[in-house]
Amino acid sequence: MSVISIEGMEFFAYHGCFAEEQLIGTWFVVDLFMHVDTTAAEQSDKLQDTVNYMT
């Protein structure tokens, strides 16, 4: 089991339900901690066995 972590990633985006939110935008801060099984990738060293960040 491995841990993938992102701490304090900051980005500016236009998001929200109200027109003002989509016009003005705001800053977001993301903290992410994922416990993932990387056994297959460790054994094969193949890209297709790594964590898929797209889905």
N, C-alpha and C positions, 0 to 999 in steps of 0.2 A: 504494500500500500504506500502510495506517495501523496505528498501534499503540494498542490499548486496554490500559490498565494499571490494576490495583488493587494497592496496596501496603499491607500491614499491616492489612487489614480483620479486625477481631476480633469474634467472636460466641460466645455460650454456647449449647450444644446438648446434647441427650441422644442419644448415639449409641454403638453398640458391640454386641458379641455377648453380653456377660455382663449379668446382671440388675443388678449393682452399677453398671455403666457407664450403664445406662438410668435408674437411680434417682438417682445422684449428678450426672451430667453433667460436662462439662469445657469449658474455653475452647479455641477454635480460632483460628488466625491464618492468613489466606490472602494469598498473593502471586500475582497472575495477570498474565501478559503475553501478549497475543494479537496476532498479525500478521494483519490482515484486508484483503481487497480491498474498498474503499469507492468504487470508481469509479462504479458505477451510482447510488449515493446522491448522490455529488457532482454528477453530471450532471443527475439528475432532481429532486433535492430532495424525493423522495416517501418517506414512512415505510416503505412496503412494500419499498423497495430498501435499507433500512438493515440493520444486523446484527440478527438475531433471537436474543435472549438466552434464549428459551424452548425452542428445539429445537437 
